Amino acid sequence: MQESTSPETYELLRTSVREFVSKEVMPLASGIDKQDEFPVDVFRKMGRLGFLGITIPEEYGGSGMDYVAQAIIEEELGYASASLALSYGAHSNLCLDNLYRNGSGYIRDNYVPKLASGEWIGSLCLTEPGSGSDALAMKTTATTVGDRFVMAGSKTLITNAPYSDLFLTYAKTGESHTAFVVLGNDSGVSRGAKFDKMGMRGSPTGEVFFDSVELPENRIVGEYGKGKDIILGGLNSERVILSFIFIGLARRALELSLKYATERKQSGKFLYQFEMIQEKLAYMYTRYETSKLLADKALSALAADPMNSLSAAATILHVAESAEYIAREAIQIHGGIGYVRGSEVERLLRDAILGQIGAGTTEIRKHLVSLALVKNYKSNNRIPD
Ligand SMILES: Cc1cc2nc3c(=O)[nH]c(=O)nc-3n(C[C@H](O)[C@H](O)[C@H](O)COP(=O)(O)OP(=O)(O)OC[C@H]3O[C@@H](n4cnc5c(N)ncnc54)[C@H](O)[C@@H]3O)c2cc1C
């Protein structure tokens, strides 16, 4: 478990991330979306400021903080640019944090500092063309040949892939799964074109191909054959941390709605004076607040038990549905102008939709929540606290 950090330190971090976001990210956010351009310089600057390696100990080039700190960064980035927050999450949580937690001394020494500083960009490669929700049905293999492994297959929908120097990649090794470090410049690694997405534009998503990529044994992450545990543990932390992107996004949508409802007049009244608009604002706020409460509880649950899939899945289920609802209502409050390309609320809704797809879909989350509830009920006859 990571060392605990004082409340004052978290507040200082939030203040410095907010300052960074308002100076460096807010002015670019609309352009990042319109041009679908990853702000690589801003990303590297986040490395120099210690944000990328926030959960990594200082001896490996990180800031020595924890998931609460990572959640703060996600929330503040998500408020300004959900797409930058998604790329941040893929690099700092899915790739780097997973790599540090499970990696050998060799991996920690050779790769972790480069990712923590932002010199390198990282991705996590799980999804394949034939296996998304059923991720363990992957077809990518790593076969033992002498003292090496030879990887063959492909991955798709990988965040940061067009820019990544390091791919934390899962492959079938016989009947089991193993995680490997694959480098962007390893012979046999290539990438497809960047996907042109409806939302999260500027967070580059792409394919990666492995054509007989030779990997020495020191590229194994964790134990050989134990990749499934890394996948499942990593998914819990991913679900909790990525929830904060959508909490930040929801805060922005509610704020823009309040601004518009208090400035715009129709029939001689401000919009907020209409009861139907008041109802919207009340439900938007309630869903935003319940999202925050649930996500804060999930952070504590994650620190206590990284394999707690009930809390992680239930949290992102509620947070993502709420963010989409809040962004949709924000457009309704803005009326026609909210529907126009380039209005901020329009971007927020397109970005919010990813919340129900990435990190396991809404349907898979419902499945996980109900399975965990039934299992718990059968053994304890009660609902977990
Ligand atoms: C912008 C973006 C970034 C991404 N980044 C990454 C990344 O960095 N790394 C990575 O590995 N992956 C990444 N993904 C992939 C993402 O994790 C998958 O898209 C997601 O897990 C769903 O898989 P799928 O798209 O193959 O859909 P499918 O699994 O084919 O699902 C299609 C539909 O069927 C439903 N469905 C499937 N199985 C069941 C079931 N058992 N019960 C009920 N309904 C079911 C789904 O909920 C969904 O509605 C990213 C995706 C996007 C869009």
The ligand as a Tripos MOL2 file, in Angstrom:
@<TRIPOS>MOLECULE
LIG
   53    58     1     0     0
SMALL
NO_CHARGES

@<TRIPOS>ATOM
      1 C1        -11.4230    6.1630  -27.0220 C.3       1 LIG1
      2 C2        -11.1110    4.7530  -26.5970 C.ar      1 LIG1
      3 C3         -9.9330    4.4950  -25.9210 C.ar      1 LIG1
      4 C4         -9.6010    3.1820  -25.5580 C.ar      1 LIG1
      5 N1         -8.3840    2.9400  -24.9610 N.ar      1 LIG1
      6 C5         -7.9950    1.6490  -24.7310 C.ar      1 LIG1
      7 C6         -6.6740    1.3750  -24.2490 C.ar      1 LIG1
      8 O1         -5.8770    2.2850  -23.9830 O.2       1 LIG1
      9 N2         -6.2930    0.0780  -24.0860 N.ar      1 LIG1
     10 C7         -7.1440   -0.9640  -24.3650 C.ar      1 LIG1
     11 O2         -6.7390   -2.1010  -24.2070 O.2       1 LIG1
     12 N3         -8.4150   -0.7300  -24.8290 N.ar      1 LIG1
     13 C8         -8.8510    0.5490  -25.0180 C.ar      1 LIG1
     14 N4        -10.1140    0.8150  -25.5060 N.ar      1 LIG1
     15 C9        -10.9980   -0.2910  -25.8040 C.3       1 LIG1
     16 C10       -12.1580   -0.4440  -24.8180 C.3       1 LIG1
     17 O3        -11.6660   -0.9660  -23.5980 O.3       1 LIG1
     18 C11       -13.2060   -1.3700  -25.4740 C.3       1 LIG1
     19 O4        -13.7850   -0.6260  -26.5490 O.3       1 LIG1
     20 C12       -14.2850   -1.8340  -24.5080 C.3       1 LIG1
     21 O5        -13.7540   -2.6980  -23.5400 O.3       1 LIG1
     22 C13       -15.4300   -2.5640  -25.2370 C.3       1 LIG1
     23 O6        -14.9410   -3.5410  -26.0940 O.3       1 LIG1
     24 P1        -15.4380   -3.5620  -27.6260 P.3       1 LIG1
     25 O7        -15.2940   -2.1890  -28.1610 O.co2     1 LIG1
     26 O8        -14.7220   -4.6660  -28.3300 O.co2     1 LIG1
     27 O9        -16.9790   -3.8810  -27.5620 O.3       1 LIG1
     28 P2        -17.6620   -5.3410  -27.4420 P.3       1 LIG1
     29 O10       -17.0440   -6.1040  -26.3460 O.co2     1 LIG1
     30 O11       -17.6970   -5.9730  -28.7830 O.co2     1 LIG1
     31 O12       -19.1250   -4.9330  -27.0060 O.3       1 LIG1
     32 C14       -20.1210   -4.4470  -27.9090 C.3       1 LIG1
     33 C15       -21.4190   -4.2610  -27.1180 C.3       1 LIG1
     34 O13       -21.8440   -5.5260  -26.5870 O.3       1 LIG1
     35 C16       -21.9640   -5.4520  -25.1740 C.3       1 LIG1
     36 N5        -21.5050   -6.6930  -24.5600 N.ar      1 LIG1
     37 C17       -20.3500   -7.3690  -24.7970 C.ar      1 LIG1
     38 N6        -20.2490   -8.4330  -23.9820 N.ar      1 LIG1
     39 C18       -21.3490   -8.4300  -23.2030 C.ar      1 LIG1
     40 C19       -21.8200   -9.2510  -22.1360 C.ar      1 LIG1
     41 N7        -21.1270  -10.2950  -21.6990 N.pl3     1 LIG1
     42 N8        -23.0140   -8.9320  -21.5520 N.ar      1 LIG1
     43 C20       -23.7300   -7.8460  -21.9700 C.ar      1 LIG1
     44 N9        -23.3390   -7.0350  -22.9720 N.ar      1 LIG1
     45 C21       -22.1620   -7.3220  -23.5760 C.ar      1 LIG1
     46 C22       -21.0570   -4.2850  -24.7740 C.3       1 LIG1
     47 O14       -21.3920   -3.7470  -23.5050 O.3       1 LIG1
     48 C23       -21.2800   -3.3290  -25.9190 C.3       1 LIG1
     49 O15       -22.4570   -2.6280  -25.7050 O.3       1 LIG1
     50 C24       -10.4830    2.1270  -25.8500 C.ar      1 LIG1
     51 C25       -11.6990    2.3930  -26.4990 C.ar      1 LIG1
     52 C26       -12.0040    3.6780  -26.8820 C.ar      1 LIG1
     53 C27       -13.2910    3.9280  -27.6320 C.3       1 LIG1
@<TRIPOS>BOND
     1     1     2 1
     2     2     3 ar
     3     2    52 ar
     4     3     4 ar
     5     4     5 ar
     6     4    50 ar
     7     5     6 ar
     8     6     7 ar
     9     6    13 1
    10     7     8 2
    11     7     9 ar
    12     9    10 ar
    13    10    11 2
    14    10    12 ar
    15    12    13 ar
    16    13    14 ar
    17    14    15 1
    18    14    50 ar
    19    15    16 1
    20    16    17 1
    21    16    18 1
    22    18    19 1
    23    18    20 1
    24    20    21 1
    25    20    22 1
    26    22    23 1
    27    23    24 1
    28    24    25 2
    29    24    26 1
    30    24    27 1
    31    27    28 1
    32    28    29 2
    33    28    30 1
    34    28    31 1
    35    31    32 1
    36    32    33 1
    37    33    34 1
    38    33    48 1
    39    34    35 1
    40    35    36 1
    41    35    46 1
    42    36    37 ar
    43    36    45 ar
    44    37    38 ar
    45    38    39 ar
    46    39    40 ar
    47    39    45 ar
    48    40    41 1
    49    40    42 ar
    50    42    43 ar
    51    43    44 ar
    52    44    45 ar
    53    46    47 1
    54    46    48 1
    55    48    49 1
    56    50    51 ar
    57    51    52 ar
    58    52    53 1
@<TRIPOS>SUBSTRUCTURE
     1 LIG1         1 GROUP 0 **** ****
